[in-house]
């Protein structure tokens, strides 16, 4: 099976697809993790009006339809959108002070990262928040009794919830690496011809390549690509399990 896919795709083409898949997914998960940890910390340790509504929105975001997210990002980054079309900054009666031109992000890996960040952030935030809230209250009490400050207590709780954070990151990576709808819309599933019939991926990931092959009736190639995708997912989850086991030890 793998000999056939390499013969049909070419080693360079297959590697480029895997590289784009990992680059986009890892970048999105890294950004989502930074945002999610801060947001989960605010929600887990804070008490403010509207907290329940925000938590409900985040939990709802775990089920965001990927095609809807892709459509929103597409409109945001298109030439008619607020980012892709540029904007002017001025004051009433003064006129335009600065003019910001549009950016060409649509149908690039950056646009794919944006869409995956939107999809992965609610997942990582929700799981991280659950991990923080599930920490035994005695940990907080012990930290306070030891003379810890509010910040010190928060750090102690986060340390206890670190295994849950690993699970959250793995869940976010799974959401990102398996994504097809939004990355297909904003990325365009583009492969660049390099001459002599060869090609390399620009915005084509494993999931979008599988979709393309299935549409063309190349089911064997699609299955082989699926095996590659599953292998990557299993490898990442295996690495996460190793980290958690070493932490427990």
C-alpha positions in Angstrom: 0.0 0.0 0.0 2.7 2.5 1.0 4.8 1.5 -2.0 1.9 2.4 -4.2 1.3 5.8 -2.6 5.0 6.7 -2.8 5.1 5.7 -6.4 2.0 7.7 -7.3 2.7 10.8 -5.2 6.4 10.9 -5.1 8.4 10.9 -1.9 8.8 14.7 -1.9 5.1 15.4 -2.5 4.1 13.0 0.3 6.6 14.5 2.7 5.4 18.1 1.8 1.8 17.1 2.7 2.9 15.7 6.1 5.1 18.7 6.8 2.3 21.2 6.0 -0.1 19.2 8.1 2.2 19.2 11.1 3.3 22.8 10.7 -0.3 24.1 10.6 -1.6 21.9 13.4 1.3 22.4 15.8 1.3 26.2 15.2 -2.5 26.3 15.8 -2.3 24.2 19.0 0.6 26.2 20.4 -1.3 29.5 20.0 -4.5 27.9 21.3 -2.7 26.5 24.3 -1.3 30.0 25.3 -4.8 31.6 24.9 -6.6 28.7 26.6 -4.4 28.5 29.7 -4.9 32.2 30.4 -8.6 32.0 29.7 -9.0 28.9 31.8 -7.0 30.5 34.6 -9.3 33.6 34.6 -12.4 31.4 34.7 -11.1 28.9 37.2 -9.8 31.4 39.8 -12.0 34.4 39.1 -15.5 35.2 40.1 -17.2 37.9 38.0 -20.5 38.7 36.4 -21.1 36.8 33.1 -18.7 34.0 34.0 -21.4 31.3 33.6 -22.3 32.7 30.2 -18.7 32.7 29.0 -18.2 29.1 30.2 -21.4 28.1 28.3 -20.1 29.8 25.1 -16.8 28.0 25.4 -18.5 24.7 25.9 -20.7 25.4 23.0 -17.6 26.2 20.9 -16.4 22.7 21.3 -19.0 21.7 18.8 -18.5 24.6 16.3 -19.2 23.3 12.8 -15.9 23.5 11.0 -17.4 24.7 7.7 -19.1 27.6 9.5 -15.8 28.6 11.1 -14.1 28.3 7.7 -16.8 30.5 6.1 -16.3 33.2 8.9 -12.5 33.2 8.5 -13.0 33.3 4.7 -15.2 36.4 5.0 -12.8 38.0 7.5 -9.7 37.6 5.4 -11.3 38.1 1.9 -10.6 41.4 0.0 -14.0 42.6 1.2 -13.3 41.7 4.8 -12.1 43.9 7.6 -8.5 42.4 7.5 -8.1 41.4 3.9 -9.6 44.6 2.5 -7.6 46.9 4.8 -9.0 49.9 6.7 -8.5 53.6 7.4 -7.9 55.1 10.8 -8.9 58.7 11.3 -10.7 61.2 13.6 -14.0 62.9 13.0 -13.4 66.1 11.1 -9.8 65.4 10.6 -9.9 62.9 7.8 -7.8 59.8 7.3 -4.6 59.7 9.4 -3.4 56.3 8.4 -4.4 53.9 5.8 -3.7 50.2 6.4 -3.6 48.1 3.2 -5.1 44.6 3.1 -3.1 41.5 3.7 -3.0 38.5 1.5 -3.7 35.7 4.0 -6.5 33.8 2.3 -5.5 30.5 0.7 -2.3 30.4 2.7 -1.1 28.2 5.7 -1.7 31.3 7.9 -5.4 31.3 7.2 -5.5 27.6 8.0 -3.8 28.2 11.3 -6.4 30.9 12.1 -9.3 28.6 11.4 -7.7 25.8 13.5 -7.1 28.1 16.4 -10.8 29.0 16.5 -11.7 25.3 16.5 -9.0 24.1 19.0 -9.2 26.9 21.6 -12.6 26.0 23.0 -11.6 22.4 23.4 -8.3 23.1 25.2 -9.9 25.8 27.3 -12.8 23.6 28.4 -10.6 20.6 29.3 -8.1 22.8 31.1 -10.9 24.5 33.1 -12.3 21.1 34.1 -8.8 20.0 35.2 -8.4 23.1 37.3 -11.8 22.8 38.9 -11.3 19.1 39.7 -8.2 19.8 41.8 -8.9 18.7 45.4 -9.8 21.8 47.5 -7.4 20.6 50.2 -4.6 21.6 47.9 -5.7 25.2 48.0 -6.3 25.0 51.7 -2.8 23.6 52.3 -1.2 26.3 50.1 -3.0 29.0 52.0 -2.1 27.4 55.3 1.6 27.4 54.2 1.4 31.2 53.8 1.1 31.2 50.1 -0.2 34.3 48.3 -3.1 34.2 45.9 -0.7 33.8 43.0 1.2 31.1 44.7 -2.0 29.1 45.4 -3.0 29.4 41.7 0.4 28.1 40.7 0.1 25.2 43.1 -3.4 24.3 41.6 -2.1 24.5 38.1 0.8 22.2 38.9 -1.7 19.7 40.2 -3.8 20.1 37.1 -0.8 19.7 34.7 -1.9 16.2 33.6 -5.2 17.5 32.6 -3.4 20.2 30.6 -1.5 17.6 28.7 -4.9 15.9 27.9 -6.3 19.2 26.8 -3.4 19.8 24.4 -3.7 16.4 23.0 -7.5 16.9 22.5 -6.8 20.2 20.8 -4.2 18.6 18.5 -6.7 15.9 17.6 -9.3 18.5 16.7 -6.8 20.4 14.6 -5.0 17.6 12.8 -8.3 15.9 11.8 -9.8 19.1 10.5 -10.9 19.2 6.9 -13.9 21.5 6.3 -12.5 24.9 7.4 -8.9 24.3 6.1 -10.4 23.3 2.8 -12.4 26.5 2.6 -9.7 28.9 3.7 -6.6 27.0 2.4 -7.9 26.0 -1.0 -6.1 22.5 -1.0 -3.3 23.9 -3.2 -0.4 21.9 -4.5 2.3 23.7 -6.6 3.8 22.1 -9.7 7.6 22.0 -9.6 8.2 20.8 -13.1 8.5 17.4 -14.7 5.1 16.4 -13.3 6.3 16.8 -9.7 4.4 18.8 -7.2 4.6 19.9 -3.6 2.0 20.9 -1.1 1.3 24.6 -0.3 -2.0 24.3 1.6 -2.8 20.6 1.1 -2.9 18.6 4.3 -3.5 14.9 4.8 -7.2 15.4 5.4 -7.8 17.5 2.3 -5.6 15.2 0.3 -7.7 12.2 1.5 -10.9 14.2 0.4 -9.4 14.8 -3.0 -8.3 11.2 -3.6 -11.7 9.9 -2.5 -13.5 12.3 -4.9 -11.3 11.0 -7.7 -12.0 7.4 -6.8 -8.5 6.6 -5.7 -9.7 4.8 -2.6 -6.5 2.9 -2.0 -4.4 6.1 -2.0 -7.0 7.7 0.3 -6.8 4.8 2.8 -3.0 4.9 2.7 -3.1 8.6 3.5 -5.5 7.9 6.3 -3.1 5.3 7.8 -0.4 8.0 7.7 -2.7 10.4 9.5 -3.6 7.8 12.1 0.0 7.0 12.7 0.8 10.7 13.4 -2.2 10.9 15.8 -1.1 7.8 17.6 2.5 8.9 17.8 1.5 12.3 19.4 -0.9 10.6 21.8 1.8 8.1 22.7 4.2 11.0 23.4 1.6 12.6 25.6 1.2 9.4 27.6 4.9 9.1 28.1 5.0 12.7 29.5 2.1 12.0 31.9 3.6 8.7 33.1 7.0 10.4 33.8 5.2 13.2 35.6 3.3 10.8 37.8 6.5 8.9 38.5 
